[in-house]
Amino acid sequence: MADATNKQTTDAQPVVLVAIELSKASWLLAVYDSTTDKISRRRIAGGDAAGLIALIGEARHRAEHRADGPVEAECVFEAGYDGFWLARHLRVTGIGCRVMDPASLKVDRRARRVKTDRVDAESLLRALQAWRRGDRHACRFVRVPDVAEEDARRPHRELNRLKKERVGHVNRIKGLLALHGVRDYQPLRQDRRRAFAALSAWDGAPLPSRGRREIERELARLELVLEQIAEIEDGLAATTAGTEDAIITLEALVCVGRETAAVLAREVFCRGFSDRRSLAAFTGLAPSPYSSGRLYHEQGISKAGNPIVRARLVQLAWRWVRFQPGSAITAWFRAKTVGAGGRAKRVAIVAVARKLAIALWRMATIGIVPDGARLRPAMGR
């Protein structure tokens, strides 16, 4: 009975569905035409958007000829290396396009399953068909940001990457010096060059020449990274002084810095969430219980969504319980961790991060200040 209903729906609304398996070398297309109920496969060169549009136009024209009326066309591909430019390009030309979350696809649970471009394209196509029939659990689609919104995320993402690179350079320099018994050199100090020139090995002898030159090159790379970090942080300061209301609103809170406010506003609060549960799920701070029969245990947070946002929220949670002592969230944390050890506090701080995400979302979108939170004096209302 369900198959008959689906067939009637397909006949009543003719459609051409195209699943695209993207790669650098080539794109494999699985094209479904509801007027024939058949799937054809085509391969085009990677990045050939014009060829893709022409192929969809041909399939659409043939379907319209058979259906004797207009036919909808819709594409789907997985979010990944190519980003969202193809979705924007197709939408400009009047072709519907959805970008699928790869983690939402149901996969075979066998230890060894067949995985080819053809299998992957057909899997995408079946998931889109199921979703169009009304099965909203068949897959999930990601939101396609506009160019300006996506570009606004570049500074803090680059900053996050540069800070990791800074740690790598510092550790490398310290490791090279440790080979010669030098353990107290600090590469991040302003006088790093002068202090390095005065260094000697454990026995007072000069550092070996090749090792010294390697460390000097590493110092040069570290200084370049530090210069770029300072440049990006200055850019964040200039951007915050502009018209981004959410950033300015969040920065009014004590312990919420400019960088954290920018990350939350541009990564999270620019999206539309239906409720607090969907927000917690997006940040990856939602619990993931395991319950089967008599077995039940917590597996920790899901860690889905954006890792940059999750790390920022956990860092902010530690600052919040220290610098916002009068807030309701801090009171909850202290009540839960009275007499508790370090592990219990680390578990509770994740719950604080989840509560903060919801509270700050409400503040950024509808202006509700978290209960008991302090605002900066210069920004207080």
Summary of the structure (lengths in Angstrom):
residues: 381
radius of gyration: 27.2
end to end distance: 61.9
largest distance: 90.7
contacts: 1077
relative contact order: 0.07
helix: 54%
strand: 14%
